[in-house]
Amino acid sequence: MSEITVEQLDPSVKSLYDKAQAAVQKSNPGYAVKLLLSVVKDAPGFLEGRQLLRKCEAAATGGAKKKSGGLFGMKTGGGLGTMKISSAVKKDPLAALPLIESELESDPYNPEVNEVLYNAFVSLDWIDSAAFALETVRRGHPEQTKLMHKLADFYLAHGRSMNAAEVYRDIIKHDPTDSVAIKGEKDSTARASMEKQKWGENTDMKDLMRNKGEFEEMEKKSRTGLTREQLEERRDDLATKYAEDQNNLAVVKELASVYERLESWTEARDFYEWAFSLSNGDVALRTKADAMSDKAKELEMAELERRAQENPDDPEVKAMLEERRQTRIQEAVADATRRMEQNPTDPVLRYELGKALYDAGDYSGAIPQLQQAKRNPHIQSKVLLLLGRTFKAKGMLDMGVKQLESALEDLISMDNVKKEVLYEKGLLHEEMDDKEAAIACFKEIYEVDYGYRDVAQRVESSYGG
């Protein structure tokens, strides 16, 4: 079985698909979802139907849900666990597709479940469908940069360099310090230019690159992502080399990267820190070490939250969780302060400190840090968004609106950032009892994304419906 188009549908399935489209036209996404689930069950390779299904699910459920902080493999949406579905994918990826769709029905943008769907499609060699699974995460949770890197790698492995460049650009929006994404965007754009000019098969790529090292690096990034077993094998090989020479920077850096991809955050942190020491102060490695430290702490917090959910009446677990939360907030402020003091001219570090202070409830302390962070145009929009929220928290609503208006000046396309800014601005206008201005913000979102949060309910209720 392979991917198919609407013209290749069985007549009975085509009839269901037509009914689903009619339901969409009548603004009945819930009914359309039921029909489309049957369509993709009977015609699993029908990507166009799956794409419409996802749009209808988003409209019916209200769009992307905020991640709860749960661990991969926990129950999602009251259905099967992702680990169970992953096991089903390994046994029979085609048979597992309906199980995956049952999970996505209530949370269509769920990153973990969509990654399982991606793995199923890769096993079936359905290229466009695999890309769609991760593109769904990109639409709903673009902050999931690990999956965005996987999507970019996938595009590169299948000769879609321009798509990869676009994904890298999204990663940079959320993490301007991601050196892999920065270089990946440049390499992918260059490769896309070559592809456009039909270079490649009849041209020696090494001659087109400025040096052999750049070519080899680009080739390395273009390979399909390694499986966990392959990563573990690579880790063991590198560990042997590391034992022979613990000061080999290249080995230490790659070993850190492998541990990161294995999600062994503590080991990744340790090796990135050692690489930083060997590099005589490579800031990118210091940043990586800090990021791995944050991941390790997040994992610890998630485990405590899991225990609290499983033991809701245990006061000891509750106390441990609350204590860890407070400690984590204090650690975040201390870590962000340290990083900023090491490089006080870096606007990104100023933003991170401002965010940590905001999370700690120190709004007055956050404001000057965020104001200095505005110097970096790559993060200006999210800085202004947080500034707006900070002024809102201080009760300075008019100043909050002003920050969000400044953010909107540079946001042209209706992406997730612009939707978030408009939504926050609408909430501020509501608090200021300016219902007309609030609805105007919500309408802008409604016109392009019916399923975003609760804008449909807000807009339609304003008409007395």
N, C-alpha and C positions, 0 to 999 in steps of 0.2 A: 504494500500500500504506500502511496506517496501523497504529496500535497496536491490538491485539486482546486479548480476554479468553479464559479457558479454554473458555468455551462456544462460541467461534468457531473453535476449533482443528479442523483436518481430523482425521477419525477415526484415521488412522494415526499422526499426530503426538500426538494425545491418548493413544493407547496407550503410546507411548514415555514421555510425561510421567507417566502412571500408574505405569509401571515404575520411573521415577526416584524418585517419591515412596515407593514400596515399598522401594527401596534405602536411602533416607534413614531410614526406620523401622527397618531392619535394621542401622543404623550402618555403612553401606558408602558413604561419601561419594565415594570414588574412582570406583566404578562409576556412581554417580548423575551425576557430572560428565560421563562419556563419553556417557551417554544425553541429558543436558540440552544438551550441545553440539550434538547432532543436532537437538534440539527447536528451539533458537533459530536454527539454520541454516535449517531448513525454515519456521519461523514467526518471523522476525526482530522482528516487532512485538509478540510475546508477552512483556510486561514481567514478569509473575508468574513465568514460567519462567526469565527471566534473573536475577531476584532470588534464586530458589532455587539457580540455578547458582552465583552468587557465594558464597552461604553454604556450599555444598558444597565449593567450591574452597578457601575459607578453612579449613574443617575438614580437608581433605586435605593442605594445605600448611603448616598451623600458624599461619595468620593473617598479619598485616601484617609485612613484612620491613623491617628497618632500611635506610634509603637509604644507598647506597654513596658518594654524593658525585659520581657521574658526571654528565656534562653531558647536557642534553636532546638527543636525537638519537643518543646512543650506543646500542650494542646493549643490549637488555634481556632478561635471562633466556636468552641464547643464541639468540633468535629474530630476527625482522626488527627493524630500527631504527625508532624512533618517527617519524623524519623521513620514512622511506619509506612508513609507514602513513599519515601525514598527507597525503602526496602522493596516495595511493590514495583517501583520503576526499574530496579535492577533485575527483577525476575521477568517482568513483561511490561515494557514502557507503554505499549499501545493500550493494554488492559487497564493500566493505572490512570490514564487520562481522565475518565469520568470521576475517579476518586479525587483527583486534583481539582477538577472543576467544582466539585461539591464544596470544597474548602474555599475556593475563590468567590463563590456566589455571594457570601456575606462580607467579604473583604477582598475585593478584586485586585487591589494594589499590594497585597501582602508580599513583602520581599522574599521571605523564606519559601513560601509556597510557589511563587513564581520562579524562584531558582530551581526548585524541584521540577517544575514544568519545563524549564529550559533544558535540564538534564535529560528529561524524557525525549524531547524533540531532537536533541543532539544524538541520542542513542538511535533514533529513527532516521537520522540524517535528513531532517526537515529543516533546512537552513533558515528560511524566512520565518517559520514558526518559532524557532529557537530565538531568533533576534527579537521577535515580537514579545516573547515572555519577559526578557530583560528590559525591553523598551517600556513595558508596562510599569516596571519598577522605576525606571527613569522618569516617567510621567508623574507617578504618585509619590515617590520617595527619592528624589535626586540626590539627597544627602547620603544615600547608601553608596559611598564611593568605591567600596570593595567590589560591589556588583557592577558598578559603572566601569571599573577597570576590566572586569571580566567581559563586559559587552564590547569595549573597545578592542580588546585582544581578539575577540571572536570576529569582529568586523575585519580586522587586519588579516586574520587567518583566511578569510574568504574574499580577499581582494576588494574590500569596501573601505578604502582609506578615507574618503571624505566623510562617511558616516562615523568612522573612528575619531576623526578630528573634531567633529561636532560633540561627540561624547566627552572627549578630553576637555573641551571648552566648558562643558557643564561641570565637570569635576573641579576645574580651576575656580569656577564661580563660588563653589562651596568650600574649597580649600586652596587658596592662592599659594600656599607653600608646598603643594604637592609637586615635587621636582620631576617625578615620573610622568605625571600628566602634562606638565609644561613641555618637557622634551618630546613626549608622545604626540602632542598637538602639532609641534613644528615638523616632526618626522612624517606624520600622517598627511599633513598639508602638502609637504614636498612630494610625497609618494603619489598623492591624488593628482597633483599637477602633472607628474610623469605619466600616470595612467590616462589622463585626459588627452595628452599629446601622443598617446599610443606608444609610449616607451615601455620597455619591459622585455617582451619575448625576443625582440631583435636587437636589444641593446645590452651591453654589459653594465649592470647596475653599479658595479664597483667603480667604473670609470665616471659615472654620473655623480657619485658622492664625493665630497671633498677629501675624505680619507677612509681608509679601510675600516678603521675602528668605528666610525659612524655607521657605515654600512652593516657591519656585524651586529652592532647594537640594535639597529632597526630590524634586522632579520630575526634577532632573538625575540623581539617584542611581537613579531608577526606570527609566531608559532602558537598553535592551539594550547590553551591552558593545561597544565599537567594535572593528572589525577592525584588523589591523596597518596596512593601507593607510590606513584612516581616521585612525588615530593619527598616522601619519607626516605626513599632510596637515595635521592639527591642529598638530603640532609645527612644521611649516614656517610656518603662519599666525602662531603665537605668536612664532616667532623673528623674524618681520618686525616685529611689535609691540614686541618686546624691543629690537630695533635702534633703534627710534624713541625708546624711553624705558626705559633700563636700571634705573630706580628704581621702576618700577611693580610694587608688591608682588603684586598680584593676578595679573599676567601671569607674574611670576617663579615664583610658587607653582604655577600651573597648568602651566607649562613643566616644572617639576621633576616634577610628578605624571605628565605624559605620558611623560617620559624613564623614570620608574620603571616605568610600564606596558609600555614598550617593552623593559624590562630592560637599559637602557643605564645601568648602575649608577654609573659614574664621572661622567657628565654629570648624572644625578639628584642625586648628592651635591653637586656644585659649585653647582647651582641652589638646592638646599635650604639650603646654607650661606649663599648670597647672600641668600636670602629671610629667613633668621634674622637676618642683619645689618640688613636693611631693617626688620624687624619690631620692633626694639628689644628683642630678647630673648625671642621666643616659644619656650618650651621644647619645644613639640611639633615645631617645625621643626628645632631642634637635634637632637632625638631621631631625626627622619627622616633628617637628614644622616648621623648616626652609623650608622643602619641601612643606608643605601646604601653607606657605606664598608665595612661588614662584608660586604655582598653582593659588592662588587667584589673583596675579598680572597678570599672563598669561591670566586669564579669563577676567580681566578688559581690557587688551590690545586687546584681540580678539573681545570684544564688540565694542571698538573704531574702529578697522579695519572694522568690519561689517558696522558700521555707515558711515565710509568713502567710502566704496564700494557702499552703497545705496545712498550717497549724494556726488558724485564725484566733483561737482562744488561748494561745500560749503567750502569756505576758512577757516571758523571757525573750522569746524571738522578736516580739514587737519592740521591746526595749533595745535589743541589739540592732534592729533595723533602723530605728530612729537615731540611735547614737552614731551608727555608721553614716547615715545621711548627713548629720550635722558635721561629722568629721570630714566627710567627702567635700562638703561645701567649703570648709576651712582650708582643706588641702588644695582645692582648686584655686582659691584666692592666693594662697602662698606660692603655689607652682607658677601661676600666671604672673605674680609680682616678680618672682625670681627671673623668669624668662624675659620680662620687660626690662628689668634692670640690667640684664646682660646685653641687651640691644635696644636701648630706649628710643631709637629713631625708627624702629620697625612698626608701622601702623597696624599690621596684623596682630602683633603681640599686644598692642594697646587695646585692640578690639577684644582679644581673648581675656584680658584683665577686666575690661569694662563688663563683659558678659559674666565673668565670675563674680564680680561685685554686685551686679544686678541679681544674679541667682541667690546671692547671700543677703539680699534686701538692703544693701548699701547703695541706694540710688544716687545720693549726692556724690559718693565716691566714684560711681560709674560714669557720670556725665562728662567730666573732663577727659577721661580716658577715651571715651567714644568720640568726643569732639576732635581729639588729635588723630584718631583712627580714620577720620573722613579723608585724610590726605591720599589714601590709596584708592584710586578709582575702581579697582577690581572688586573691592568689598564695600564700596560706598553705600550701595542700596541696602545691604543687610545692616550696616552700621546705623543708617538713618532709621531703619525699621526698629531696631533695638532702642535707639534714642527716643523715638516716638513712644514706645512702650514704657520707657523709663520716666519720661515726663508724665505719662498717664498715671503711673504708679504714685507719683508725687502729687497728683491732683492738678497738674498744670496742663489741662486738656488742650487749650488753644496752642500752646507751644508744641505739644505732641502732634497736632494736626499739621503744623508748619513743617515739622521734620518729614512727615510722610508725603506732603506735597512736594518737597524738595526731592525725595526719592523717586516720585513718579515722573519727574521731569526727564530723567535719564532712562526710564523703562519704557521701551517702545512696544515690543511684542508682549502679548498677554501670556507670559510664562508663569510658573508657580510663584516666583518672587513677586511679580506684579500683583497677582491675585491675593497673595498674603498681605501686601501693603494696602491694597484697596479694602480688603476685609477689615483690617485693623483700623483703617481710617473711618470706615463705616461705623464700627463699634464706638469710636471716639465721638463721632457726630451724634450717635444715639445718646451717649452720656451727657452731651451738651444740649440735648433735647432739640437737635436740628434734624428732624426726621426726613426732611426733603433731601438734604445733603447725604444722609446715611443711605437712603434708598438709591440715590444716584450712584453711589459707590457699588452697592450690591448689584445694581442693574448692569454695570459694566462687566462684571464677572458672569452674571446670568446669561448675557448675550453670547458668550463663547464657551461656557462650561456650566451647563445646567446642574450637574451633579456635585459642584464644589460646595463642601460643607453644607450649611443650611440656607444658602442664598436663594434657592428656589422657593422655599417656604417664606422667607422674608419678603421677597419681591412679590410673589403672588398674593400674599396676605395684605400687602399694601393696596391692592386693588379691591379689597373687600371680599376676596374669595375664600 
